[in-house]
């Protein structure tokens, strides 16, 4: 901290800031301006953050939590997501929280695999998604049969190549909640298939 930063110090700070990705090095320059009478103004200035350094520094991402997620949901969606997360925990799967929503990740074929997502009202529409895009090691007939069964639940509609979406509204909330146990029965068969009984020929379970 100084009222004037020498050029040598400025170059050193900029050099260190560009070279170290996980550490931010800055100098603070504070100039004092004196007005009429005894009035003084202190003006700080950060020295050392170049455009190159700014592009290299990792951007911190704030993730949501169970409480924050439920608070962001509409009233009819809260019991649906409470049931959804409860089933994830009962099955021993991982809940991976993101910035707005979350994914559910059982262990399939020796790796944590995202097979479902939950999205709140802030990322409309409020919904639960079943996702088959990461299940590439499962035998095609096993995967297709399970996807057909998800559609047969009557609440999931296809949205994209691998996504099946159940929107949660005042009209559909109870139906989505009632379908969750059947959805997790299907997911559990994926977990069992991934242990080796339903892998594609020549696929490596790891």
Biotite code that builds the C-alpha atoms (Angstrom):
import biotite.structure as struc

atoms = struc.array([
    struc.Atom([0.000, 0.000, 0.000], chain_id="A", res_id=1, res_name="UNK", atom_name="CA", element="C"),
    struc.Atom([1.447, 3.358, -1.044], chain_id="A", res_id=2, res_name="UNK", atom_name="CA", element="C"),
    struc.Atom([0.445, 6.766, -2.326], chain_id="A", res_id=3, res_name="UNK", atom_name="CA", element="C"),
    struc.Atom([2.541, 6.231, -5.436], chain_id="A", res_id=4, res_name="UNK", atom_name="CA", element="C"),
    struc.Atom([3.501, 2.907, -7.060], chain_id="A", res_id=5, res_name="UNK", atom_name="CA", element="C"),
    struc.Atom([6.971, 2.829, -8.664], chain_id="A", res_id=6, res_name="UNK", atom_name="CA", element="C"),
    struc.Atom([7.056, 1.403, -12.208], chain_id="A", res_id=7, res_name="UNK", atom_name="CA", element="C"),
    struc.Atom([9.329, -1.445, -11.056], chain_id="A", res_id=8, res_name="UNK", atom_name="CA", element="C"),
    struc.Atom([6.832, -2.548, -8.371], chain_id="A", res_id=9, res_name="UNK", atom_name="CA", element="C"),
    struc.Atom([3.933, -2.240, -10.804], chain_id="A", res_id=10, res_name="UNK", atom_name="CA", element="C"),
    struc.Atom([5.663, -4.524, -13.338], chain_id="A", res_id=11, res_name="UNK", atom_name="CA", element="C"),
    struc.Atom([6.568, -7.028, -10.610], chain_id="A", res_id=12, res_name="UNK", atom_name="CA", element="C"),
    struc.Atom([2.986, -7.206, -9.332], chain_id="A", res_id=13, res_name="UNK", atom_name="CA", element="C"),
    struc.Atom([1.608, -7.610, -12.863], chain_id="A", res_id=14, res_name="UNK", atom_name="CA", element="C"),
    struc.Atom([4.168, -10.327, -13.638], chain_id="A", res_id=15, res_name="UNK", atom_name="CA", element="C"),
    struc.Atom([3.338, -12.315, -10.481], chain_id="A", res_id=16, res_name="UNK", atom_name="CA", element="C"),
    struc.Atom([-0.392, -11.927, -11.058], chain_id="A", res_id=17, res_name="UNK", atom_name="CA", element="C"),
    struc.Atom([-0.143, -13.326, -14.590], chain_id="A", res_id=18, res_name="UNK", atom_name="CA", element="C"),
    struc.Atom([2.082, -16.264, -13.602], chain_id="A", res_id=19, res_name="UNK", atom_name="CA", element="C"),
    struc.Atom([0.177, -17.535, -10.551], chain_id="A", res_id=20, res_name="UNK", atom_name="CA", element="C"),
    struc.Atom([-3.249, -18.919, -11.419], chain_id="A", res_id=21, res_name="UNK", atom_name="CA", element="C"),
    struc.Atom([-4.432, -19.646, -7.872], chain_id="A", res_id=22, res_name="UNK", atom_name="CA", element="C"),
    struc.Atom([-3.078, -16.521, -6.143], chain_id="A", res_id=23, res_name="UNK", atom_name="CA", element="C"),
    struc.Atom([-4.086, -12.924, -6.758], chain_id="A", res_id=24, res_name="UNK", atom_name="CA", element="C"),
    struc.Atom([-1.301, -10.346, -6.236], chain_id="A", res_id=25, res_name="UNK", atom_name="CA", element="C"),
    struc.Atom([-2.312, -6.700, -6.139], chain_id="A", res_id=26, res_name="UNK", atom_name="CA", element="C"),
    struc.Atom([-0.885, -3.413, -4.935], chain_id="A", res_id=27, res_name="UNK", atom_name="CA", element="C"),
    struc.Atom([-3.095, -0.697, -3.475], chain_id="A", res_id=28, res_name="UNK", atom_name="CA", element="C"),
    struc.Atom([-2.305, 2.887, -4.349], chain_id="A", res_id=29, res_name="UNK", atom_name="CA", element="C"),
    struc.Atom([-4.050, 5.499, -2.209], chain_id="A", res_id=30, res_name="UNK", atom_name="CA", element="C"),
    struc.Atom([-3.894, 9.121, -3.210], chain_id="A", res_id=31, res_name="UNK", atom_name="CA", element="C"),
    struc.Atom([-4.905, 11.904, -0.870], chain_id="A", res_id=32, res_name="UNK", atom_name="CA", element="C"),
    struc.Atom([-6.586, 15.038, -2.110], chain_id="A", res_id=33, res_name="UNK", atom_name="CA", element="C"),
    struc.Atom([-6.925, 18.048, 0.167], chain_id="A", res_id=34, res_name="UNK", atom_name="CA", element="C"),
    struc.Atom([-9.749, 20.489, -0.426], chain_id="A", res_id=35, res_name="UNK", atom_name="CA", element="C"),
    struc.Atom([-10.662, 23.808, 1.096], chain_id="A", res_id=36, res_name="UNK", atom_name="CA", element="C"),
    struc.Atom([-10.104, 23.941, 4.825], chain_id="A", res_id=37, res_name="UNK", atom_name="CA", element="C"),
    struc.Atom([-9.403, 20.530, 6.383], chain_id="A", res_id=38, res_name="UNK", atom_name="CA", element="C"),
    struc.Atom([-11.457, 18.443, 3.937], chain_id="A", res_id=39, res_name="UNK", atom_name="CA", element="C"),
    struc.Atom([-9.522, 15.429, 2.674], chain_id="A", res_id=40, res_name="UNK", atom_name="CA", element="C"),
    struc.Atom([-10.482, 12.731, 0.178], chain_id="A", res_id=41, res_name="UNK", atom_name="CA", element="C"),
    struc.Atom([-8.718, 9.333, 0.002], chain_id="A", res_id=42, res_name="UNK", atom_name="CA", element="C"),
    struc.Atom([-8.954, 7.628, -3.412], chain_id="A", res_id=43, res_name="UNK", atom_name="CA", element="C"),
    struc.Atom([-7.783, 3.978, -3.576], chain_id="A", res_id=44, res_name="UNK", atom_name="CA", element="C"),
    struc.Atom([-6.674, 2.274, -6.787], chain_id="A", res_id=45, res_name="UNK", atom_name="CA", element="C"),
    struc.Atom([-5.803, -1.391, -7.384], chain_id="A", res_id=46, res_name="UNK", atom_name="CA", element="C"),
    struc.Atom([-2.612, -2.035, -9.314], chain_id="A", res_id=47, res_name="UNK", atom_name="CA", element="C"),
    struc.Atom([-1.612, -5.279, -11.001], chain_id="A", res_id=48, res_name="UNK", atom_name="CA", element="C"),
    struc.Atom([-4.695, -6.917, -12.560], chain_id="A", res_id=49, res_name="UNK", atom_name="CA", element="C"),
    struc.Atom([-3.983, -7.068, -16.284], chain_id="A", res_id=50, res_name="UNK", atom_name="CA", element="C"),
    struc.Atom([-6.435, -8.411, -18.866], chain_id="A", res_id=51, res_name="UNK", atom_name="CA", element="C"),
    struc.Atom([-4.259, -11.507, -19.315], chain_id="A", res_id=52, res_name="UNK", atom_name="CA", element="C"),
    struc.Atom([-4.352, -12.223, -15.580], chain_id="A", res_id=53, res_name="UNK", atom_name="CA", element="C"),
    struc.Atom([-8.101, -11.605, -15.415], chain_id="A", res_id=54, res_name="UNK", atom_name="CA", element="C"),
    struc.Atom([-8.740, -14.178, -18.160], chain_id="A", res_id=55, res_name="UNK", atom_name="CA", element="C"),
    struc.Atom([-6.583, -16.818, -16.423], chain_id="A", res_id=56, res_name="UNK", atom_name="CA", element="C"),
    struc.Atom([-7.978, -16.491, -12.893], chain_id="A", res_id=57, res_name="UNK", atom_name="CA", element="C"),
    struc.Atom([-10.634, -19.074, -12.021], chain_id="A", res_id=58, res_name="UNK", atom_name="CA", element="C"),
    struc.Atom([-14.093, -17.634, -11.497], chain_id="A", res_id=59, res_name="UNK", atom_name="CA", element="C"),
    struc.Atom([-15.583, -18.643, -8.171], chain_id="A", res_id=60, res_name="UNK", atom_name="CA", element="C"),
    struc.Atom([-18.998, -20.251, -8.492], chain_id="A", res_id=61, res_name="UNK", atom_name="CA", element="C"),
    struc.Atom([-21.522, -20.220, -5.677], chain_id="A", res_id=62, res_name="UNK", atom_name="CA", element="C"),
    struc.Atom([-23.483, -23.446, -5.492], chain_id="A", res_id=63, res_name="UNK", atom_name="CA", element="C"),
    struc.Atom([-26.956, -23.789, -4.103], chain_id="A", res_id=64, res_name="UNK", atom_name="CA", element="C"),
    struc.Atom([-27.880, -26.012, -1.155], chain_id="A", res_id=65, res_name="UNK", atom_name="CA", element="C"),
    struc.Atom([-30.846, -28.154, -0.225], chain_id="A", res_id=66, res_name="UNK", atom_name="CA", element="C"),
    struc.Atom([-32.414, -25.371, 1.861], chain_id="A", res_id=67, res_name="UNK", atom_name="CA", element="C"),
    struc.Atom([-31.758, -22.647, -0.706], chain_id="A", res_id=68, res_name="UNK", atom_name="CA", element="C"),
    struc.Atom([-33.058, -24.855, -3.510], chain_id="A", res_id=69, res_name="UNK", atom_name="CA", element="C"),
    struc.Atom([-36.327, -25.668, -1.727], chain_id="A", res_id=70, res_name="UNK", atom_name="CA", element="C"),
    struc.Atom([-36.800, -22.013, -0.822], chain_id="A", res_id=71, res_name="UNK", atom_name="CA", element="C"),
    struc.Atom([-36.526, -21.126, -4.516], chain_id="A", res_id=72, res_name="UNK", atom_name="CA", element="C"),
    struc.Atom([-39.280, -23.595, -5.473], chain_id="A", res_id=73, res_name="UNK", atom_name="CA", element="C"),
    struc.Atom([-42.984, -22.926, -5.848], chain_id="A", res_id=74, res_name="UNK", atom_name="CA", element="C"),
    struc.Atom([-45.155, -24.304, -2.997], chain_id="A", res_id=75, res_name="UNK", atom_name="CA", element="C"),
    struc.Atom([-46.500, -27.223, -5.044], chain_id="A", res_id=76, res_name="UNK", atom_name="CA", element="C"),
    struc.Atom([-42.973, -28.276, -6.049], chain_id="A", res_id=77, res_name="UNK", atom_name="CA", element="C"),
    struc.Atom([-41.493, -28.418, -2.530], chain_id="A", res_id=78, res_name="UNK", atom_name="CA", element="C"),
    struc.Atom([-43.010, -31.779, -1.453], chain_id="A", res_id=79, res_name="UNK", atom_name="CA", element="C"),
    struc.Atom([-42.126, -33.272, -4.850], chain_id="A", res_id=80, res_name="UNK", atom_name="CA", element="C"),
    struc.Atom([-38.462, -32.340, -4.536], chain_id="A", res_id=81, res_name="UNK", atom_name="CA", element="C"),
    struc.Atom([-38.376, -33.360, -0.858], chain_id="A", res_id=82, res_name="UNK", atom_name="CA", element="C"),
    struc.Atom([-39.561, -36.813, -1.937], chain_id="A", res_id=83, res_name="UNK", atom_name="CA", element="C"),
    struc.Atom([-37.116, -36.850, -4.861], chain_id="A", res_id=84, res_name="UNK", atom_name="CA", element="C"),
    struc.Atom([-34.108, -35.965, -2.700], chain_id="A", res_id=85, res_name="UNK", atom_name="CA", element="C"),
    struc.Atom([-35.296, -38.367, 0.007], chain_id="A", res_id=86, res_name="UNK", atom_name="CA", element="C"),
    struc.Atom([-35.289, -41.270, -2.452], chain_id="A", res_id=87, res_name="UNK", atom_name="CA", element="C"),
    struc.Atom([-31.810, -40.302, -3.647], chain_id="A", res_id=88, res_name="UNK", atom_name="CA", element="C"),
    struc.Atom([-30.558, -40.465, -0.069], chain_id="A", res_id=89, res_name="UNK", atom_name="CA", element="C"),
    struc.Atom([-32.370, -43.743, 0.643], chain_id="A", res_id=90, res_name="UNK", atom_name="CA", element="C"),
    struc.Atom([-30.670, -45.322, -2.366], chain_id="A", res_id=91, res_name="UNK", atom_name="CA", element="C"),
    struc.Atom([-27.268, -43.968, -1.349], chain_id="A", res_id=92, res_name="UNK", atom_name="CA", element="C"),
    struc.Atom([-26.785, -41.919, -4.500], chain_id="A", res_id=93, res_name="UNK", atom_name="CA", element="C"),
    struc.Atom([-24.890, -38.625, -4.623], chain_id="A", res_id=94, res_name="UNK", atom_name="CA", element="C"),
    struc.Atom([-26.755, -35.317, -4.814], chain_id="A", res_id=95, res_name="UNK", atom_name="CA", element="C"),
    struc.Atom([-24.469, -32.889, -6.684], chain_id="A", res_id=96, res_name="UNK", atom_name="CA", element="C"),
    struc.Atom([-25.575, -29.280, -6.194], chain_id="A", res_id=97, res_name="UNK", atom_name="CA", element="C"),
    struc.Atom([-25.038, -26.774, -8.984], chain_id="A", res_id=98, res_name="UNK", atom_name="CA", element="C"),
    struc.Atom([-25.601, -23.025, -9.198], chain_id="A", res_id=99, res_name="UNK", atom_name="CA", element="C"),
    struc.Atom([-29.380, -23.376, -9.476], chain_id="A", res_id=100, res_name="UNK", atom_name="CA", element="C"),
    struc.Atom([-30.342, -27.042, -9.536], chain_id="A", res_id=101, res_name="UNK", atom_name="CA", element="C"),
    struc.Atom([-28.872, -30.435, -8.775], chain_id="A", res_id=102, res_name="UNK", atom_name="CA", element="C"),
    struc.Atom([-28.059, -33.767, -10.374], chain_id="A", res_id=103, res_name="UNK", atom_name="CA", element="C"),
    struc.Atom([-28.367, -37.268, -8.934], chain_id="A", res_id=104, res_name="UNK", atom_name="CA", element="C"),
    struc.Atom([-25.413, -39.592, -9.463], chain_id="A", res_id=105, res_name="UNK", atom_name="CA", element="C"),
    struc.Atom([-25.513, -43.309, -8.666], chain_id="A", res_id=106, res_name="UNK", atom_name="CA", element="C"),
    struc.Atom([-22.443, -45.469, -9.135], chain_id="A", res_id=107, res_name="UNK", atom_name="CA", element="C"),
    struc.Atom([-22.823, -47.210, -12.499], chain_id="A", res_id=108, res_name="UNK", atom_name="CA", element="C"),
    struc.Atom([-20.054, -49.250, -14.062], chain_id="A", res_id=109, res_name="UNK", atom_name="CA", element="C"),
    struc.Atom([-17.582, -48.048, -11.439], chain_id="A", res_id=110, res_name="UNK", atom_name="CA", element="C"),
    struc.Atom([-18.203, -44.325, -11.998], chain_id="A", res_id=111, res_name="UNK", atom_name="CA", element="C"),
    struc.Atom([-20.573, -41.711, -10.599], chain_id="A", res_id=112, res_name="UNK", atom_name="CA", element="C"),
    struc.Atom([-23.056, -41.100, -13.415], chain_id="A", res_id=113, res_name="UNK", atom_name="CA", element="C"),
    struc.Atom([-25.636, -38.326, -13.702], chain_id="A", res_id=114, res_name="UNK", atom_name="CA", element="C"),
    struc.Atom([-29.027, -39.843, -14.519], chain_id="A", res_id=115, res_name="UNK", atom_name="CA", element="C"),
    struc.Atom([-31.415, -37.184, -13.259], chain_id="A", res_id=116, res_name="UNK", atom_name="CA", element="C"),
    struc.Atom([-31.751, -33.471, -12.597], chain_id="A", res_id=117, res_name="UNK", atom_name="CA", element="C"),
    struc.Atom([-33.906, -31.162, -10.535], chain_id="A", res_id=118, res_name="UNK", atom_name="CA", element="C"),
    struc.Atom([-34.614, -27.591, -11.626], chain_id="A", res_id=119, res_name="UNK", atom_name="CA", element="C"),
    struc.Atom([-36.424, -24.932, -9.562], chain_id="A", res_id=120, res_name="UNK", atom_name="CA", element="C"),
    struc.Atom([-38.768, -22.120, -10.553], chain_id="A", res_id=121, res_name="UNK", atom_name="CA", element="C"),
    struc.Atom([-35.833, -19.792, -11.247], chain_id="A", res_id=122, res_name="UNK", atom_name="CA", element="C"),
    struc.Atom([-34.859, -22.020, -14.194], chain_id="A", res_id=123, res_name="UNK", atom_name="CA", element="C"),
    struc.Atom([-38.302, -22.547, -15.727], chain_id="A", res_id=124, res_name="UNK", atom_name="CA", element="C"),
    struc.Atom([-40.109, -24.733, -16.129], chain_id="A", res_id=125, res_name="UNK", atom_name="CA", element="C"),
    struc.Atom([-39.868, -26.304, -12.668], chain_id="A", res_id=126, res_name="UNK", atom_name="CA", element="C"),
    struc.Atom([-39.076, -29.913, -13.487], chain_id="A", res_id=127, res_name="UNK", atom_name="CA", element="C"),
    struc.Atom([-37.468, -33.254, -12.821], chain_id="A", res_id=128, res_name="UNK", atom_name="CA", element="C"),
    struc.Atom([-35.473, -34.791, -15.654], chain_id="A", res_id=129, res_name="UNK", atom_name="CA", element="C"),
    struc.Atom([-34.322, -38.304, -16.395], chain_id="A", res_id=130, res_name="UNK", atom_name="CA", element="C"),
    struc.Atom([-31.178, -38.287, -18.539], chain_id="A", res_id=131, res_name="UNK", atom_name="CA", element="C"),
    struc.Atom([-29.783, -41.267, -20.428], chain_id="A", res_id=132, res_name="UNK", atom_name="CA", element="C"),
    struc.Atom([-26.916, -39.569, -22.280], chain_id="A", res_id=133, res_name="UNK", atom_name="CA", element="C"),
    struc.Atom([-24.175, -40.785, -19.942], chain_id="A", res_id=134, res_name="UNK", atom_name="CA", element="C"),
    struc.Atom([-25.300, -44.423, -19.935], chain_id="A", res_id=135, res_name="UNK", atom_name="CA", element="C"),
    struc.Atom([-23.190, -45.313, -22.950], chain_id="A", res_id=136, res_name="UNK", atom_name="CA", element="C"),
    struc.Atom([-21.783, -48.524, -21.472], chain_id="A", res_id=137, res_name="UNK", atom_name="CA", element="C"),
    struc.Atom([-25.157, -50.161, -20.995], chain_id="A", res_id=138, res_name="UNK", atom_name="CA", element="C"),
    struc.Atom([-26.393, -52.621, -23.591], chain_id="A", res_id=139, res_name="UNK", atom_name="CA", element="C"),
    struc.Atom([-28.601, -50.759, -26.102], chain_id="A", res_id=140, res_name="UNK", atom_name="CA", element="C"),
    struc.Atom([-31.570, -53.047, -25.471], chain_id="A", res_id=141, res_name="UNK", atom_name="CA", element="C"),
    struc.Atom([-31.337, -52.473, -21.717], chain_id="A", res_id=142, res_name="UNK", atom_name="CA", element="C"),
    struc.Atom([-31.186, -48.706, -22.178], chain_id="A", res_id=143, res_name="UNK", atom_name="CA", element="C"),
    struc.Atom([-34.031, -48.593, -24.687], chain_id="A", res_id=144, res_name="UNK", atom_name="CA", element="C"),
    struc.Atom([-36.298, -50.750, -22.535], chain_id="A", res_id=145, res_name="UNK", atom_name="CA", element="C"),
    struc.Atom([-35.719, -48.501, -19.520], chain_id="A", res_id=146, res_name="UNK", atom_name="CA", element="C"),
    struc.Atom([-36.355, -45.305, -21.501], chain_id="A", res_id=147, res_name="UNK", atom_name="CA", element="C"),
    struc.Atom([-39.587, -46.793, -22.807], chain_id="A", res_id=148, res_name="UNK", atom_name="CA", element="C"),
    struc.Atom([-40.576, -47.613, -19.234], chain_id="A", res_id=149, res_name="UNK", atom_name="CA", element="C"),
    struc.Atom([-39.882, -44.029, -18.140], chain_id="A", res_id=150, res_name="UNK", atom_name="CA", element="C"),
    struc.Atom([-42.202, -42.772, -20.869], chain_id="A", res_id=151, res_name="UNK", atom_name="CA", element="C"),
    struc.Atom([-44.843, -45.308, -19.851], chain_id="A", res_id=152, res_name="UNK", atom_name="CA", element="C"),
    struc.Atom([-45.094, -43.679, -16.416], chain_id="A", res_id=153, res_name="UNK", atom_name="CA", element="C"),
    struc.Atom([-47.291, -41.135, -18.158], chain_id="A", res_id=154, res_name="UNK", atom_name="CA", element="C"),
    struc.Atom([-45.703, -38.012, -16.709], chain_id="A", res_id=155, res_name="UNK", atom_name="CA", element="C"),
    struc.Atom([-42.324, -37.843, -18.496], chain_id="A", res_id=156, res_name="UNK", atom_name="CA", element="C"),
    struc.Atom([-42.159, -36.466, -22.021], chain_id="A", res_id=157, res_name="UNK", atom_name="CA", element="C"),
    struc.Atom([-39.138, -36.574, -24.286], chain_id="A", res_id=158, res_name="UNK", atom_name="CA", element="C"),
    struc.Atom([-37.207, -33.301, -24.536], chain_id="A", res_id=159, res_name="UNK", atom_name="CA", element="C"),
    struc.Atom([-34.121, -33.731, -26.682], chain_id="A", res_id=160, res_name="UNK", atom_name="CA", element="C"),
    struc.Atom([-32.247, -36.878, -27.639], chain_id="A", res_id=161, res_name="UNK", atom_name="CA", element="C"),
    struc.Atom([-31.549, -38.165, -24.129], chain_id="A", res_id=162, res_name="UNK", atom_name="CA", element="C"),
    struc.Atom([-33.780, -36.115, -21.794], chain_id="A", res_id=163, res_name="UNK", atom_name="CA", element="C"),
    struc.Atom([-37.204, -37.047, -20.400], chain_id="A", res_id=164, res_name="UNK", atom_name="CA", element="C"),
    struc.Atom([-38.894, -34.198, -18.568], chain_id="A", res_id=165, res_name="UNK", atom_name="CA", element="C"),
    struc.Atom([-41.656, -34.100, -15.942], chain_id="A", res_id=166, res_name="UNK", atom_name="CA", element="C"),
    struc.Atom([-42.861, -30.547, -15.386], chain_id="A", res_id=167, res_name="UNK", atom_name="CA", element="C"),
    struc.Atom([-44.158, -29.707, -11.912], chain_id="A", res_id=168, res_name="UNK", atom_name="CA", element="C"),
    struc.Atom([-47.258, -27.512, -11.849], chain_id="A", res_id=169, res_name="UNK", atom_name="CA", element="C"),
    struc.Atom([-50.275, -27.285, -9.572], chain_id="A", res_id=170, res_name="UNK", atom_name="CA", element="C"),
    struc.Atom([-51.974, -29.767, -11.888], chain_id="A", res_id=171, res_name="UNK", atom_name="CA", element="C"),
    struc.Atom([-49.144, -32.295, -12.235], chain_id="A", res_id=172, res_name="UNK", atom_name="CA", element="C"),
    struc.Atom([-47.326, -32.089, -8.882], chain_id="A", res_id=173, res_name="UNK", atom_name="CA", element="C"),
    struc.Atom([-49.052, -35.049, -7.233], chain_id="A", res_id=174, res_name="UNK", atom_name="CA", element="C"),
    struc.Atom([-48.689, -37.243, -10.324], chain_id="A", res_id=175, res_name="UNK", atom_name="CA", element="C"),
    struc.Atom([-44.965, -36.480, -10.532], chain_id="A", res_id=176, res_name="UNK", atom_name="CA", element="C"),
    struc.Atom([-44.546, -37.274, -6.846], chain_id="A", res_id=177, res_name="UNK", atom_name="CA", element="C"),
    struc.Atom([-46.442, -40.559, -7.226], chain_id="A", res_id=178, res_name="UNK", atom_name="CA", element="C"),
    struc.Atom([-44.230, -41.579, -10.179], chain_id="A", res_id=179, res_name="UNK", atom_name="CA", element="C"),
    struc.Atom([-40.924, -41.073, -8.371], chain_id="A", res_id=180, res_name="UNK", atom_name="CA", element="C"),
    struc.Atom([-40.789, -44.483, -6.700], chain_id="A", res_id=181, res_name="UNK", atom_name="CA", element="C"),
    struc.Atom([-41.236, -46.185, -10.068], chain_id="A", res_id=182, res_name="UNK", atom_name="CA", element="C"),
    struc.Atom([-38.553, -43.926, -11.567], chain_id="A", res_id=183, res_name="UNK", atom_name="CA", element="C"),
    struc.Atom([-36.074, -44.982, -8.897], chain_id="A", res_id=184, res_name="UNK", atom_name="CA", element="C"),
    struc.Atom([-36.916, -48.632, -9.472], chain_id="A", res_id=185, res_name="UNK", atom_name="CA", element="C"),
    struc.Atom([-35.867, -48.108, -13.099], chain_id="A", res_id=186, res_name="UNK", atom_name="CA", element="C"),
    struc.Atom([-32.684, -46.277, -12.055], chain_id="A", res_id=187, res_name="UNK", atom_name="CA", element="C"),
    struc.Atom([-31.798, -49.077, -9.652], chain_id="A", res_id=188, res_name="UNK", atom_name="CA", element="C"),
    struc.Atom([-31.907, -51.519, -12.559], chain_id="A", res_id=189, res_name="UNK", atom_name="CA", element="C"),
    struc.Atom([-29.377, -49.287, -14.321], chain_id="A", res_id=190, res_name="UNK", atom_name="CA", element="C"),
    struc.Atom([-27.151, -49.582, -11.277], chain_id="A", res_id=191, res_name="UNK", atom_name="CA", element="C"),
    struc.Atom([-27.487, -53.372, -11.310], chain_id="A", res_id=192, res_name="UNK", atom_name="CA", element="C"),
    struc.Atom([-26.884, -53.514, -15.060], chain_id="A", res_id=193, res_name="UNK", atom_name="CA", element="C"),
    struc.Atom([-23.817, -51.339, -14.695], chain_id="A", res_id=194, res_name="UNK", atom_name="CA", element="C"),
    struc.Atom([-22.315, -53.842, -12.292], chain_id="A", res_id=195, res_name="UNK", atom_name="CA", element="C"),
    struc.Atom([-21.754, -56.118, -15.295], chain_id="A", res_id=196, res_name="UNK", atom_name="CA", element="C"),
    struc.Atom([-24.994, -57.893, -16.090], chain_id="A", res_id=197, res_name="UNK", atom_name="CA", element="C"),
    struc.Atom([-26.156, -55.448, -18.739], chain_id="A", res_id=198, res_name="UNK", atom_name="CA", element="C"),
    struc.Atom([-23.016, -53.958, -20.174], chain_id="A", res_id=199, res_name="UNK", atom_name="CA", element="C"),
    struc.Atom([-22.472, -53.908, -23.911], chain_id="A", res_id=200, res_name="UNK", atom_name="CA", element="C"),
    struc.Atom([-20.251, -56.586, -25.332], chain_id="A", res_id=201, res_name="UNK", atom_name="CA", element="C"),
    struc.Atom([-16.601, -55.623, -24.828], chain_id="A", res_id=202, res_name="UNK", atom_name="CA", element="C"),
    struc.Atom([-17.443, -52.660, -22.576], chain_id="A", res_id=203, res_name="UNK", atom_name="CA", element="C"),
    struc.Atom([-15.263, -51.985, -19.576], chain_id="A", res_id=204, res_name="UNK", atom_name="CA", element="C"),
    struc.Atom([-17.232, -51.520, -16.360], chain_id="A", res_id=205, res_name="UNK", atom_name="CA", element="C"),
    struc.Atom([-14.601, -49.093, -15.077], chain_id="A", res_id=206, res_name="UNK", atom_name="CA", element="C"),
])
